[in-house]
């Protein structure tokens, strides 16, 4: 017992702590500007100035007991302050650790929920000119739900409601974008 107490006293708590659940991208660093290619591309919307390519994402150190993941991308000040949901993806298998660039826009590797425009795939940033820099929150939630548990087509709010009591942890990264010069 004394030996264990001495051993614990010699090592800082950070050495003994579990690794942190992290989300990152090879296409941008946390809080950096997103390239124009990642912006939305919708005919008839002059604010959608990009190619609608989804950025690459990868994650590590999921919490113990993770059975699936859910990924949500939101702009909390989009839609004139009411928020815009750019992606609702869930039923992502627990053994998955990444999405390649463009993959979220294709709708593969996950069950799609409805984003603000009503599609089930990645919808890139389209902030209006004059609205400043918008922050796009990429939030990955580890869950204890099996990867086939949730039905297709859930909205952001419906997914959050279904995840209550089943979330094991979350990791986030923020990308910024503007159409201002």
C-alpha positions in Angstrom: 0.0 0.0 0.0 2.8 2.4 0.9 4.6 1.5 -2.3 1.5 2.4 -4.4 1.0 5.7 -2.6 4.7 6.6 -3.2 4.4 5.6 -6.9 1.3 7.7 -7.4 2.9 10.7 -5.7 5.9 10.6 -8.0 3.8 10.8 -11.2 1.7 13.8 -12.1 -2.0 13.2 -12.6 -1.7 13.9 -16.4 0.5 10.8 -16.8 -2.2 8.7 -15.2 -5.2 10.2 -16.9 -6.9 8.6 -19.8 -6.1 10.0 -23.3 -8.3 12.8 -24.4 -11.0 12.1 -27.1 -9.9 14.4 -30.0 -11.3 15.5 -33.4 -9.0 17.0 -36.0 -8.7 17.7 -39.7 -5.8 17.5 -42.1 -7.6 20.3 -44.1 -7.7 23.0 -41.3 -6.6 23.5 -37.7 -8.9 24.4 -34.9 -10.3 27.9 -35.2 -8.6 28.4 -38.6 -10.3 29.7 -41.8 -11.8 27.1 -44.1 -10.8 27.1 -47.7 -13.4 28.3 -50.3 -13.6 24.7 -51.6 -15.4 23.7 -48.4 -18.1 26.3 -48.8 -21.5 25.4 -50.2 -22.4 25.4 -53.8 -26.1 25.9 -54.4 -27.5 27.3 -57.6 -29.3 30.5 -57.1 -27.6 31.4 -53.8 -24.9 34.0 -54.4 -23.6 33.2 -50.8 -22.7 29.7 -51.8 -19.3 30.4 -53.4 -17.5 27.1 -53.0 -17.4 23.5 -54.3 -19.2 21.9 -51.3 -16.3 19.5 -50.6 -16.5 18.3 -47.0 -13.2 18.5 -45.1 -11.3 15.4 -44.0 -11.9 14.6 -40.3 -10.2 12.0 -38.0 -10.6 11.2 -34.4 -8.8 9.2 -31.7 -9.2 8.0 -28.1 -12.9 7.4 -28.1 -14.3 6.8 -24.6 -14.5 3.2 -23.3 -17.8 1.6 -24.3 -18.3 3.5 -27.5 -20.6 1.6 -29.9 -21.3 4.4 -32.4 -20.6 8.0 -33.2 -22.8 11.0 -34.2 -21.4 14.1 -36.0 -23.1 17.4 -36.2 -21.8 20.6 -38.0 -23.6 23.8 -37.1 -23.2 27.6 -37.5 -24.7 29.1 -34.4 -25.1 32.6 -35.8 -26.2 31.6 -39.3 -29.8 32.1 -40.4 -29.7 35.6 -38.9 -28.9 34.3 -35.5 -31.2 31.3 -35.4 -28.5 28.9 -36.4 -27.9 26.7 -39.4 -27.3 22.9 -39.3 -24.9 21.9 -42.1 -24.7 18.1 -41.3 -26.5 15.6 -39.1 -24.7 12.2 -39.4 -25.1 9.3 -37.0 -25.0 5.5 -36.7 -21.3 5.8 -37.5 -19.5 2.5 -36.6 -17.4 2.5 -33.5 -14.4 1.1 -35.4 -14.4 4.0 -37.8 -11.8 6.8 -37.1 -12.1 9.1 -40.0 -13.9 10.5 -43.0 -11.8 11.4 -46.1 -12.1 14.7 -47.8 -15.4 14.9 -49.8 -16.8 11.7 -48.2 -19.4 13.5 -46.0 -20.8 15.3 -49.0 -21.3 11.9 -50.7 -23.5 10.6 -47.8 -21.5 7.4 -47.3 -20.5 5.8 -44.0 -23.3 7.2 -41.9 -27.0 7.5 -41.6 -28.0 11.0 -42.7 -30.3 13.3 -40.8 -31.9 16.5 -42.1 -29.7 19.6 -42.2 -31.2 23.1 -42.5 -31.6 23.0 -46.3 -33.4 19.6 -45.9 -30.7 17.4 -47.3 -29.0 14.4 -45.6 -25.5 15.2 -46.6 -22.8 17.8 -45.9 -23.9 21.3 -46.9 -21.0 23.7 -46.8 -20.9 27.3 -45.4 -22.9 30.0 -47.3 -22.7 33.1 -45.1 -24.1 36.2 -46.6 -21.7 39.0 -47.7 -21.6 41.5 -44.8 -22.3 39.0 -42.1 -18.6 38.7 -41.0 -16.8 35.6 -40.0 -19.0 32.6 -39.1 -17.9 29.7 -36.8 -18.6 26.2 -38.0 -18.7 23.8 -35.0 -17.9 20.2 -35.8 -19.0 18.1 -32.9 -18.4 14.3 -32.7 -20.3 12.5 -30.0 -19.4 9.0 -28.8 -22.5 7.0 -27.9 -23.3 3.6 -26.3 -26.0 3.0 -29.1 -25.5 0.2 -31.6 -24.6 1.6 -35.1 -28.1 0.7 -36.5 -30.2 2.0 -33.7 -31.4 5.4 -35.0 -33.7 5.9 -38.0 -32.7 8.0 -41.0 -33.9 11.6 -41.3 -33.6 12.9 -37.8 -33.1 16.7 -37.4 -30.4 18.1 -35.2 -32.8 18.6 -32.3 -34.3 15.1 -32.7 -30.8 13.5 -32.7 -29.8 15.4 -29.6 -33.0 14.2 -27.9 -32.2 10.6 -28.9 -28.7 10.9 -27.6 -29.7 12.0 -24.1 -28.5 9.3 -21.7 -26.4 7.7 -24.4 -23.6 10.2 -24.9 -20.3 9.0 -23.5 -18.2 12.1 -24.5 -17.6 14.6 -27.3 -14.8 16.1 -29.3 -15.0 19.3 -31.3 -13.1 21.4 -33.8 -14.1 24.8 -35.2 -13.6 26.1 -38.7 -14.3 29.7 -39.7 -15.5 31.1 -43.0 -16.6 34.4 -44.5 -17.7 35.8 -47.9 -16.6 39.3 -46.9 -13.5 40.6 -48.7 
